[in-house]
Amino acid sequence: MSGTVFDSNGPVSDEVRVHFDAGMPQHGHGLAIDVDTERSVKGEFLTPGVRFHMKGRWLLTVDIAEGPHFERARAWVSVK
């Protein structure tokens, strides 16, 4: 998984921390292996090793933290 995080001024600063996770709440489990989110360049983040090991609805979660400020973005995707 990869993505770019923006604020009102463009790509976020180097102080921002991002964590990606995914799960299937209806089955009571998450990803089969733990993954780490790494900073790439200019607000870009990579989470290598993400493997959606089952078909169905997955809830993707991205946590974004900068100092005491925390935001969470979530979205459903369907793996077929």
PyMOL Python script that loads the backbone (N, CA, C, O; Angstrom):
from pymol import cmd

cmd.read_pdbstr("""\
ATOM      1  N   MET A   1       0.852  -1.159   0.000  1.00  0.00           N
ATOM      2  CA  MET A   1       0.000   0.000   0.000  1.00  0.00           C
ATOM      3  C   MET A   1       0.901   1.226   0.000  1.00  0.00           C
ATOM      4  O   MET A   1       1.975   1.222   0.602  1.00  0.00           O
ATOM      5  N   SER A   2       0.462   2.251  -0.666  1.00  0.00           N
ATOM      6  CA  SER A   2       1.201   3.511  -0.647  1.00  0.00           C
ATOM      7  C   SER A   2       0.204   4.651  -0.759  1.00  0.00           C
ATOM      8  O   SER A   2      -0.912   4.473  -1.246  1.00  0.00           O
ATOM      9  N   GLY A   3       0.618   5.812  -0.305  1.00  0.00           N
ATOM     10  CA  GLY A   3      -0.244   6.979  -0.391  1.00  0.00           C
ATOM     11  C   GLY A   3       0.498   8.234  -0.022  1.00  0.00           C
ATOM     12  O   GLY A   3       1.617   8.182   0.487  1.00  0.00           O
ATOM     13  N   THR A   4      -0.122   9.356  -0.278  1.00  0.00           N
ATOM     14  CA  THR A   4       0.433  10.665   0.055  1.00  0.00           C
ATOM     15  C   THR A   4      -0.558  11.369   0.963  1.00  0.00           C
ATOM     16  O   THR A   4      -1.759  11.377   0.694  1.00  0.00           O
ATOM     17  N   VAL A   5      -0.054  11.961   2.041  1.00  0.00           N
ATOM     18  CA  VAL A   5      -0.892  12.682   2.992  1.00  0.00           C
ATOM     19  C   VAL A   5      -0.658  14.176   2.789  1.00  0.00           C
ATOM     20  O   VAL A   5       0.481  14.642   2.784  1.00  0.00           O
ATOM     21  N   PHE A   6      -1.753  14.919   2.623  1.00  0.00           N
ATOM     22  CA  PHE A   6      -1.705  16.361   2.386  1.00  0.00           C
ATOM     23  C   PHE A   6      -2.384  17.101   3.524  1.00  0.00           C
ATOM     24  O   PHE A   6      -3.287  16.573   4.173  1.00  0.00           O
ATOM     25  N   ASP A   7      -1.941  18.328   3.760  1.00  0.00           N
ATOM     26  CA  ASP A   7      -2.708  19.263   4.569  1.00  0.00           C
ATOM     27  C   ASP A   7      -3.007  20.463   3.677  1.00  0.00           C
ATOM     28  O   ASP A   7      -2.803  20.382   2.466  1.00  0.00           O
ATOM     29  N   SER A   8      -3.480  21.558   4.230  1.00  0.00           N
ATOM     30  CA  SER A   8      -3.874  22.707   3.408  1.00  0.00           C
ATOM     31  C   SER A   8      -2.700  23.356   2.681  1.00  0.00           C
ATOM     32  O   SER A   8      -2.905  24.139   1.754  1.00  0.00           O
ATOM     33  N   ASN A   9      -1.463  23.036   3.096  1.00  0.00           N
ATOM     34  CA  ASN A   9      -0.283  23.623   2.452  1.00  0.00           C
ATOM     35  C   ASN A   9       0.400  22.685   1.472  1.00  0.00           C
ATOM     36  O   ASN A   9       1.409  23.060   0.875  1.00  0.00           O
ATOM     37  N   GLY A  10      -0.118  21.482   1.288  1.00  0.00           N
ATOM     38  CA  GLY A  10       0.498  20.504   0.389  1.00  0.00           C
ATOM     39  C   GLY A  10       0.886  19.253   1.158  1.00  0.00           C
ATOM     40  O   GLY A  10       0.300  18.966   2.202  1.00  0.00           O
ATOM     41  N   PRO A  11       1.879  18.492   0.655  1.00  0.00           N
ATOM     42  CA  PRO A  11       2.307  17.282   1.367  1.00  0.00           C
ATOM     43  C   PRO A  11       2.731  17.615   2.797  1.00  0.00           C
ATOM     44  O   PRO A  11       3.323  18.664   3.050  1.00  0.00           O
ATOM     45  N   VAL A  12       2.421  16.711   3.726  1.00  0.00           N
ATOM     46  CA  VAL A  12       2.675  16.961   5.145  1.00  0.00           C
ATOM     47  C   VAL A  12       4.168  17.008   5.462  1.00  0.00           C
ATOM     48  O   VAL A  12       5.006  16.539   4.692  1.00  0.00           O
ATOM     49  N   SER A  13       4.466  17.589   6.617  1.00  0.00           N
ATOM     50  CA  SER A  13       5.849  17.754   7.057  1.00  0.00           C
ATOM     51  C   SER A  13       6.460  16.428   7.506  1.00  0.00           C
ATOM     52  O   SER A  13       5.766  15.422   7.653  1.00  0.00           O
ATOM     53  N   ASP A  14       7.763  16.452   7.716  1.00  0.00           N
ATOM     54  CA  ASP A  14       8.487  15.255   8.156  1.00  0.00           C
ATOM     55  C   ASP A  14       8.117  14.823   9.571  1.00  0.00           C
ATOM     56  O   ASP A  14       8.424  13.694   9.956  1.00  0.00           O
ATOM     57  N   GLU A  15       7.466  15.684  10.360  1.00  0.00           N
ATOM     58  CA  GLU A  15       7.084  15.335  11.731  1.00  0.00           C
ATOM     59  C   GLU A  15       5.842  14.453  11.788  1.00  0.00           C
ATOM     60  O   GLU A  15       5.553  13.856  12.825  1.00  0.00           O
ATOM     61  N   VAL A  16       5.113  14.367  10.695  1.00  0.00           N
ATOM     62  CA  VAL A  16       3.868  13.597  10.671  1.00  0.00           C
ATOM     63  C   VAL A  16       4.186  12.104  10.639  1.00  0.00           C
ATOM     64  O   VAL A  16       5.054  11.654   9.891  1.00  0.00           O
ATOM     65  N   ARG A  17       3.459  11.342  11.471  1.00  0.00           N
ATOM     66  CA  ARG A  17       3.580   9.877  11.499  1.00  0.00           C
ATOM     67  C   ARG A  17       2.291   9.282  10.943  1.00  0.00           C
ATOM     68  O   ARG A  17       1.196   9.757  11.247  1.00  0.00           O
ATOM     69  N   VAL A  18       2.428   8.254  10.138  1.00  0.00           N
ATOM     70  CA  VAL A  18       1.273   7.605   9.511  1.00  0.00           C
ATOM     71  C   VAL A  18       1.362   6.107   9.774  1.00  0.00           C
ATOM     72  O   VAL A  18       2.439   5.513   9.717  1.00  0.00           O
ATOM     73  N   HIS A  19       0.197   5.504  10.065  1.00  0.00           N
ATOM     74  CA  HIS A  19       0.132   4.053  10.258  1.00  0.00           C
ATOM     75  C   HIS A  19      -1.062   3.516   9.483  1.00  0.00           C
ATOM     76  O   HIS A  19      -2.172   4.037   9.595  1.00  0.00           O
ATOM     77  N   PHE A  20      -0.827   2.470   8.699  1.00  0.00           N
ATOM     78  CA  PHE A  20      -1.885   1.818   7.922  1.00  0.00           C
ATOM     79  C   PHE A  20      -2.229   0.474   8.559  1.00  0.00           C
ATOM     80  O   PHE A  20      -1.348  -0.238   9.042  1.00  0.00           O
ATOM     81  N   ASP A  21      -3.502   0.142   8.556  1.00  0.00           N
ATOM     82  CA  ASP A  21      -3.939  -1.168   9.019  1.00  0.00           C
ATOM     83  C   ASP A  21      -5.211  -1.537   8.253  1.00  0.00           C
ATOM     84  O   ASP A  21      -5.852  -0.676   7.649  1.00  0.00           O
ATOM     85  N   ALA A  22      -5.564  -2.803   8.283  1.00  0.00           N
ATOM     86  CA  ALA A  22      -6.783  -3.260   7.622  1.00  0.00           C
ATOM     87  C   ALA A  22      -7.333  -4.453   8.392  1.00  0.00           C
ATOM     88  O   ALA A  22      -6.589  -5.184   9.047  1.00  0.00           O
ATOM     89  N   GLY A  23      -8.625  -4.635   8.304  1.00  0.00           N
ATOM     90  CA  GLY A  23      -9.235  -5.759   8.993  1.00  0.00           C
ATOM     91  C   GLY A  23     -10.587  -6.100   8.411  1.00  0.00           C
ATOM     92  O   GLY A  23     -11.152  -5.364   7.602  1.00  0.00           O
ATOM     93  N   MET A  24     -11.086  -7.241   8.851  1.00  0.00           N
ATOM     94  CA  MET A  24     -12.421  -7.700   8.485  1.00  0.00           C
ATOM     95  C   MET A  24     -13.218  -7.852   9.777  1.00  0.00           C
ATOM     96  O   MET A  24     -13.308  -8.951  10.324  1.00  0.00           O
ATOM     97  N   PRO A  25     -13.801  -6.746  10.274  1.00  0.00           N
ATOM     98  CA  PRO A  25     -14.509  -6.800  11.556  1.00  0.00           C
ATOM     99  C   PRO A  25     -15.604  -7.867  11.601  1.00  0.00           C
ATOM    100  O   PRO A  25     -15.859  -8.449  12.656  1.00  0.00           O
ATOM    101  N   GLN A  26     -16.244  -8.123  10.475  1.00  0.00           N
ATOM    102  CA  GLN A  26     -17.314  -9.123  10.448  1.00  0.00           C
ATOM    103  C   GLN A  26     -16.785 -10.533  10.691  1.00  0.00           C
ATOM    104  O   GLN A  26     -17.553 -11.427  11.043  1.00  0.00           O
ATOM    105  N   HIS A  27     -15.473 -10.743  10.506  1.00  0.00           N
ATOM    106  CA  HIS A  27     -14.849 -12.046  10.765  1.00  0.00           C
ATOM    107  C   HIS A  27     -13.974 -12.017  12.015  1.00  0.00           C
ATOM    108  O   HIS A  27     -13.452 -13.052  12.429  1.00  0.00           O
ATOM    109  N   GLY A  28     -13.812 -10.842  12.618  1.00  0.00           N
ATOM    110  CA  GLY A  28     -13.043 -10.720  13.848  1.00  0.00           C
ATOM    111  C   GLY A  28     -11.542 -10.840  13.671  1.00  0.00           C
ATOM    112  O   GLY A  28     -10.849 -11.281  14.589  1.00  0.00           O
ATOM    113  N   HIS A  29     -11.014 -10.453  12.495  1.00  0.00           N
ATOM    114  CA  HIS A  29      -9.565 -10.521  12.320  1.00  0.00           C
ATOM    115  C   HIS A  29      -9.062  -9.392  11.433  1.00  0.00           C
ATOM    116  O   HIS A  29      -9.827  -8.715  10.748  1.00  0.00           O
ATOM    117  N   GLY A  30      -7.743  -9.218  11.474  1.00  0.00           N
ATOM    118  CA  GLY A  30      -7.077  -8.223  10.656  1.00  0.00           C
ATOM    119  C   GLY A  30      -6.171  -8.891   9.653  1.00  0.00           C
ATOM    120  O   GLY A  30      -6.425 -10.011   9.209  1.00  0.00           O
ATOM    121  N   LEU A  31      -5.097  -8.185   9.299  1.00  0.00           N
ATOM    122  CA  LEU A  31      -4.126  -8.738   8.359  1.00  0.00           C
ATOM    123  C   LEU A  31      -3.436  -9.948   8.975  1.00  0.00           C
ATOM    124  O   LEU A  31      -3.314 -10.048  10.196  1.00  0.00           O
ATOM    125  N   ALA A  32      -2.987 -10.861   8.125  1.00  0.00           N
ATOM    126  CA  ALA A  32      -2.349 -12.087   8.601  1.00  0.00           C
ATOM    127  C   ALA A  32      -0.971 -11.826   9.206  1.00  0.00           C
ATOM    128  O   ALA A  32      -0.526 -12.571  10.079  1.00  0.00           O
ATOM    129  N   ILE A  33      -0.291 -10.765   8.745  1.00  0.00           N
ATOM    130  CA  ILE A  33       1.020 -10.412   9.296  1.00  0.00           C
ATOM    131  C   ILE A  33       1.021  -8.934   9.657  1.00  0.00           C
ATOM    132  O   ILE A  33       0.331  -8.132   9.028  1.00  0.00           O
ATOM    133  N   ASP A  34       1.804  -8.578  10.679  1.00  0.00           N
ATOM    134  CA  ASP A  34       1.946  -7.174  11.052  1.00  0.00           C
ATOM    135  C   ASP A  34       2.737  -6.445   9.976  1.00  0.00           C
ATOM    136  O   ASP A  34       3.679  -6.998   9.407  1.00  0.00           O
ATOM    137  N   VAL A  35       2.355  -5.212   9.701  1.00  0.00           N
ATOM    138  CA  VAL A  35       3.054  -4.398   8.705  1.00  0.00           C
ATOM    139  C   VAL A  35       3.485  -3.087   9.350  1.00  0.00           C
ATOM    140  O   VAL A  35       2.871  -2.624  10.311  1.00  0.00           O
ATOM    141  N   ASP A  36       4.534  -2.502   8.817  1.00  0.00           N
ATOM    142  CA  ASP A  36       5.030  -1.206   9.287  1.00  0.00           C
ATOM    143  C   ASP A  36       4.918  -0.197   8.163  1.00  0.00           C
ATOM    144  O   ASP A  36       5.202  -0.506   7.005  1.00  0.00           O
ATOM    145  N   THR A  37       4.506   1.008   8.509  1.00  0.00           N
ATOM    146  CA  THR A  37       4.401   2.091   7.540  1.00  0.00           C
ATOM    147  C   THR A  37       5.681   2.901   7.580  1.00  0.00           C
ATOM    148  O   THR A  37       6.142   3.309   8.646  1.00  0.00           O
ATOM    149  N   GLU A  38       6.258   3.132   6.393  1.00  0.00           N
ATOM    150  CA  GLU A  38       7.523   3.844   6.270  1.00  0.00           C
ATOM    151  C   GLU A  38       7.319   5.128   5.479  1.00  0.00           C
ATOM    152  O   GLU A  38       6.500   5.185   4.562  1.00  0.00           O
ATOM    153  N   ARG A  39       8.067   6.149   5.844  1.00  0.00           N
ATOM    154  CA  ARG A  39       8.036   7.396   5.085  1.00  0.00           C
ATOM    155  C   ARG A  39       8.856   7.224   3.820  1.00  0.00           C
ATOM    156  O   ARG A  39       9.930   6.623   3.839  1.00  0.00           O
ATOM    157  N   SER A  40       8.347   7.750   2.735  1.00  0.00           N
ATOM    158  CA  SER A  40       9.080   7.754   1.475  1.00  0.00           C
ATOM    159  C   SER A  40       9.615   9.173   1.270  1.00  0.00           C
ATOM    160  O   SER A  40      10.576   9.559   1.936  1.00  0.00           O
ATOM    161  N   VAL A  41       9.030   9.946   0.383  1.00  0.00           N
ATOM    162  CA  VAL A  41       9.459  11.321   0.136  1.00  0.00           C
ATOM    163  C   VAL A  41       8.247  12.240   0.079  1.00  0.00           C
ATOM    164  O   VAL A  41       7.154  11.809  -0.291  1.00  0.00           O
ATOM    165  N   LYS A  42       8.436  13.498   0.443  1.00  0.00           N
ATOM    166  CA  LYS A  42       7.420  14.553   0.318  1.00  0.00           C
ATOM    167  C   LYS A  42       6.005  14.111   0.658  1.00  0.00           C
ATOM    168  O   LYS A  42       5.105  14.195  -0.177  1.00  0.00           O
ATOM    169  N   GLY A  43       5.811  13.643   1.875  1.00  0.00           N
ATOM    170  CA  GLY A  43       4.476  13.278   2.325  1.00  0.00           C
ATOM    171  C   GLY A  43       4.009  11.908   1.882  1.00  0.00           C
ATOM    172  O   GLY A  43       2.875  11.520   2.166  1.00  0.00           O
ATOM    173  N   GLU A  44       4.871  11.159   1.181  1.00  0.00           N
ATOM    174  CA  GLU A  44       4.486   9.835   0.720  1.00  0.00           C
ATOM    175  C   GLU A  44       4.859   8.784   1.760  1.00  0.00           C
ATOM    176  O   GLU A  44       5.894   8.878   2.419  1.00  0.00           O
ATOM    177  N   PHE A  45       4.003   7.792   1.891  1.00  0.00           N
ATOM    178  CA  PHE A  45       4.206   6.720   2.846  1.00  0.00           C
ATOM    179  C   PHE A  45       3.989   5.379   2.160  1.00  0.00           C
ATOM    180  O   PHE A  45       3.143   5.255   1.274  1.00  0.00           O
ATOM    181  N   LEU A  46       4.757   4.375   2.574  1.00  0.00           N
ATOM    182  CA  LEU A  46       4.659   3.026   2.019  1.00  0.00           C
ATOM    183  C   LEU A  46       4.416   2.037   3.150  1.00  0.00           C
ATOM    184  O   LEU A  46       5.011   2.154   4.221  1.00  0.00           O
ATOM    185  N   THR A  47       3.547   1.069   2.914  1.00  0.00           N
ATOM    186  CA  THR A  47       3.341  -0.032   3.845  1.00  0.00           C
ATOM    187  C   THR A  47       3.534  -1.317   3.049  1.00  0.00           C
ATOM    188  O   THR A  47       2.573  -1.863   2.507  1.00  0.00           O
ATOM    189  N   PRO A  48       4.779  -1.804   2.976  1.00  0.00           N
ATOM    190  CA  PRO A  48       5.026  -3.025   2.205  1.00  0.00           C
ATOM    191  C   PRO A  48       4.494  -4.261   2.923  1.00  0.00           C
ATOM    192  O   PRO A  48       4.360  -4.276   4.146  1.00  0.00           O
ATOM    193  N   GLY A  49       4.196  -5.283   2.150  1.00  0.00           N
ATOM    194  CA  GLY A  49       3.791  -6.567   2.717  1.00  0.00           C
ATOM    195  C   GLY A  49       2.322  -6.721   3.011  1.00  0.00           C
ATOM    196  O   GLY A  49       1.921  -7.731   3.589  1.00  0.00           O
ATOM    197  N   VAL A  50       1.488  -5.740   2.629  1.00  0.00           N
ATOM    198  CA  VAL A  50       0.048  -5.865   2.874  1.00  0.00           C
ATOM    199  C   VAL A  50      -0.502  -6.966   1.958  1.00  0.00           C
ATOM    200  O   VAL A  50      -0.310  -6.934   0.742  1.00  0.00           O
ATOM    201  N   ARG A  51      -1.174  -7.918   2.556  1.00  0.00           N
ATOM    202  CA  ARG A  51      -1.755  -9.031   1.795  1.00  0.00           C
ATOM    203  C   ARG A  51      -3.188  -9.267   2.282  1.00  0.00           C
ATOM    204  O   ARG A  51      -3.414  -9.649   3.430  1.00  0.00           O
ATOM    205  N   PHE A  52      -4.139  -9.034   1.390  1.00  0.00           N
ATOM    206  CA  PHE A  52      -5.541  -9.294   1.713  1.00  0.00           C
ATOM    207  C   PHE A  52      -5.791 -10.776   1.457  1.00  0.00           C
ATOM    208  O   PHE A  52      -6.037 -11.179   0.320  1.00  0.00           O
ATOM    209  N   HIS A  53      -5.728 -11.575   2.498  1.00  0.00           N
ATOM    210  CA  HIS A  53      -5.708 -13.025   2.378  1.00  0.00           C
ATOM    211  C   HIS A  53      -7.089 -13.677   2.258  1.00  0.00           C
ATOM    212  O   HIS A  53      -7.191 -14.899   2.149  1.00  0.00           O
ATOM    213  N   MET A  54      -8.145 -12.869   2.277  1.00  0.00           N
ATOM    214  CA  MET A  54      -9.505 -13.394   2.110  1.00  0.00           C
ATOM    215  C   MET A  54     -10.300 -12.473   1.196  1.00  0.00           C
ATOM    216  O   MET A  54     -10.084 -11.261   1.177  1.00  0.00           O
ATOM    217  N   LYS A  55     -11.209 -13.053   0.449  1.00  0.00           N
ATOM    218  CA  LYS A  55     -12.160 -12.253  -0.320  1.00  0.00           C
ATOM    219  C   LYS A  55     -13.179 -11.677   0.645  1.00  0.00           C
ATOM    220  O   LYS A  55     -13.454 -12.256   1.695  1.00  0.00           O
ATOM    221  N   GLY A  56     -13.740 -10.519   0.275  1.00  0.00           N
ATOM    222  CA  GLY A  56     -14.788  -9.920   1.088  1.00  0.00           C
ATOM    223  C   GLY A  56     -14.519  -8.461   1.380  1.00  0.00           C
ATOM    224  O   GLY A  56     -13.653  -7.843   0.761  1.00  0.00           O
ATOM    225  N   ARG A  57     -15.271  -7.908   2.335  1.00  0.00           N
ATOM    226  CA  ARG A  57     -15.171  -6.490   2.710  1.00  0.00           C
ATOM    227  C   ARG A  57     -14.074  -6.285   3.739  1.00  0.00           C
ATOM    228  O   ARG A  57     -14.072  -6.915   4.797  1.00  0.00           O
ATOM    229  N   TRP A  58     -13.145  -5.399   3.419  1.00  0.00           N
ATOM    230  CA  TRP A  58     -12.050  -5.025   4.311  1.00  0.00           C
ATOM    231  C   TRP A  58     -12.223  -3.566   4.709  1.00  0.00           C
ATOM    232  O   TRP A  58     -12.583  -2.724   3.887  1.00  0.00           O
ATOM    233  N   LEU A  59     -11.961  -3.280   5.978  1.00  0.00           N
ATOM    234  CA  LEU A  59     -11.984  -1.914   6.476  1.00  0.00           C
ATOM    235  C   LEU A  59     -10.541  -1.424   6.559  1.00  0.00           C
ATOM    236  O   LEU A  59      -9.749  -1.938   7.349  1.00  0.00           O
ATOM    237  N   LEU A  60     -10.205  -0.426   5.739  1.00  0.00           N
ATOM    238  CA  LEU A  60      -8.867   0.156   5.739  1.00  0.00           C
ATOM    239  C   LEU A  60      -8.839   1.308   6.730  1.00  0.00           C
ATOM    240  O   LEU A  60      -9.778   2.102   6.788  1.00  0.00           O
ATOM    241  N   THR A  61      -7.765   1.404   7.511  1.00  0.00           N
ATOM    242  CA  THR A  61      -7.616   2.470   8.498  1.00  0.00           C
ATOM    243  C   THR A  61      -6.255   3.125   8.329  1.00  0.00           C
ATOM    244  O   THR A  61      -5.232   2.444   8.267  1.00  0.00           O
ATOM    245  N   VAL A  62      -6.251   4.448   8.255  1.00  0.00           N
ATOM    246  CA  VAL A  62      -5.010   5.218   8.200  1.00  0.00           C
ATOM    247  C   VAL A  62      -5.029   6.196   9.365  1.00  0.00           C
ATOM    248  O   VAL A  62      -5.893   7.070   9.436  1.00  0.00           O
ATOM    249  N   ASP A  63      -4.072   6.046  10.279  1.00  0.00           N
ATOM    250  CA  ASP A  63      -3.921   6.964  11.412  1.00  0.00           C
ATOM    251  C   ASP A  63      -2.819   7.954  11.084  1.00  0.00           C
ATOM    252  O   ASP A  63      -1.740   7.573  10.629  1.00  0.00           O
ATOM    253  N   ILE A  64      -3.101   9.233  11.319  1.00  0.00           N
ATOM    254  CA  ILE A  64      -2.168  10.313  11.011  1.00  0.00           C
ATOM    255  C   ILE A  64      -1.968  11.132  12.279  1.00  0.00           C
ATOM    256  O   ILE A  64      -2.931  11.645  12.848  1.00  0.00           O
ATOM    257  N   ALA A  65      -0.718  11.255  12.721  1.00  0.00           N
ATOM    258  CA  ALA A  65      -0.428  11.975  13.968  1.00  0.00           C
ATOM    259  C   ALA A  65       0.699  12.979  13.747  1.00  0.00           C
ATOM    260  O   ALA A  65       1.702  12.695  13.093  1.00  0.00           O
ATOM    261  N   GLU A  66       0.493  14.156  14.314  1.00  0.00           N
ATOM    262  CA  GLU A  66       1.529  15.199  14.319  1.00  0.00           C
ATOM    263  C   GLU A  66       1.470  15.853  15.692  1.00  0.00           C
ATOM    264  O   GLU A  66       0.541  16.600  16.000  1.00  0.00           O
ATOM    265  N   GLY A  67       2.483  15.558  16.518  1.00  0.00           N
ATOM    266  CA  GLY A  67       2.451  16.039  17.897  1.00  0.00           C
ATOM    267  C   GLY A  67       1.206  15.519  18.584  1.00  0.00           C
ATOM    268  O   GLY A  67       0.927  14.322  18.521  1.00  0.00           O
ATOM    269  N   PRO A  68       0.435  16.399  19.251  1.00  0.00           N
ATOM    270  CA  PRO A  68      -0.770  15.949  19.951  1.00  0.00           C
ATOM    271  C   PRO A  68      -1.984  15.789  19.026  1.00  0.00           C
ATOM    272  O   PRO A  68      -3.025  15.291  19.455  1.00  0.00           O
ATOM    273  N   HIS A  69      -1.857  16.206  17.765  1.00  0.00           N
ATOM    274  CA  HIS A  69      -2.991  16.159  16.830  1.00  0.00           C
ATOM    275  C   HIS A  69      -3.063  14.785  16.171  1.00  0.00           C
ATOM    276  O   HIS A  69      -2.065  14.288  15.649  1.00  0.00           O
ATOM    277  N   PHE A  70      -4.253  14.171  16.197  1.00  0.00           N
ATOM    278  CA  PHE A  70      -4.460  12.825  15.660  1.00  0.00           C
ATOM    279  C   PHE A  70      -5.705  12.811  14.787  1.00  0.00           C
ATOM    280  O   PHE A  70      -6.748  13.337  15.176  1.00  0.00           O
ATOM    281  N   GLU A  71      -5.597  12.212  13.614  1.00  0.00           N
ATOM    282  CA  GLU A  71      -6.761  12.022  12.752  1.00  0.00           C
ATOM    283  C   GLU A  71      -6.776  10.592  12.245  1.00  0.00           C
ATOM    284  O   GLU A  71      -5.729   9.961  12.095  1.00  0.00           O
ATOM    285  N   ARG A  72      -7.968  10.090  11.986  1.00  0.00           N
ATOM    286  CA  ARG A  72      -8.124   8.736  11.468  1.00  0.00           C
ATOM    287  C   ARG A  72      -9.035   8.792  10.247  1.00  0.00           C
ATOM    288  O   ARG A  72     -10.093   9.422  10.265  1.00  0.00           O
ATOM    289  N   ALA A  73      -8.600   8.119   9.192  1.00  0.00           N
ATOM    290  CA  ALA A  73      -9.415   7.987   7.977  1.00  0.00           C
ATOM    291  C   ALA A  73      -9.716   6.504   7.789  1.00  0.00           C
ATOM    292  O   ALA A  73      -8.840   5.656   7.959  1.00  0.00           O
ATOM    293  N   ARG A  74     -10.962   6.200   7.436  1.00  0.00           N
ATOM    294  CA  ARG A  74     -11.352   4.802   7.238  1.00  0.00           C
ATOM    295  C   ARG A  74     -12.166   4.692   5.955  1.00  0.00           C
ATOM    296  O   ARG A  74     -12.894   5.609   5.575  1.00  0.00           O
ATOM    297  N   ALA A  75     -12.023   3.551   5.305  1.00  0.00           N
ATOM    298  CA  ALA A  75     -12.797   3.290   4.084  1.00  0.00           C
ATOM    299  C   ALA A  75     -12.954   1.789   3.907  1.00  0.00           C
ATOM    300  O   ALA A  75     -12.081   1.005   4.279  1.00  0.00           O
ATOM    301  N   TRP A  76     -14.074   1.412   3.336  1.00  0.00           N
ATOM    302  CA  TRP A  76     -14.328   0.003   3.020  1.00  0.00           C
ATOM    303  C   TRP A  76     -13.887  -0.273   1.597  1.00  0.00           C
ATOM    304  O   TRP A  76     -14.080   0.558   0.709  1.00  0.00           O
ATOM    305  N   VAL A  77     -13.289  -1.448   1.376  1.00  0.00           N
ATOM    306  CA  VAL A  77     -12.994  -1.934   0.035  1.00  0.00           C
ATOM    307  C   VAL A  77     -13.461  -3.382  -0.053  1.00  0.00           C
ATOM    308  O   VAL A  77     -13.521  -4.096   0.947  1.00  0.00           O
ATOM    309  N   SER A  78     -13.787  -3.792  -1.262  1.00  0.00           N
ATOM    310  CA  SER A  78     -14.216  -5.167  -1.476  1.00  0.00           C
ATOM    311  C   SER A  78     -13.150  -5.901  -2.277  1.00  0.00           C
ATOM    312  O   SER A  78     -12.802  -5.484  -3.382  1.00  0.00           O
ATOM    313  N   VAL A  79     -12.635  -6.986  -1.725  1.00  0.00           N
ATOM    314  CA  VAL A  79     -11.630  -7.805  -2.400  1.00  0.00           C
ATOM    315  C   VAL A  79     -12.351  -8.986  -3.027  1.00  0.00           C
ATOM    316  O   VAL A  79     -13.049  -9.734  -2.342  1.00  0.00           O
ATOM    317  N   LYS A  80     -12.180  -9.148  -4.327  1.00  0.00           N
ATOM    318  CA  LYS A  80     -12.879 -10.228  -5.045  1.00  0.00           C
ATOM    319  C   LYS A  80     -11.909 -11.254  -5.554  1.00  0.00           C
ATOM    320  O   LYS A  80     -12.316 -12.232  -6.180  1.00  0.00           O
TER     321      LYS A  80
END
""", "prot")
cmd.dss("prot")
cmd.show_as("cartoon", "prot")
cmd.util.cbc("prot")
cmd.orient("prot")
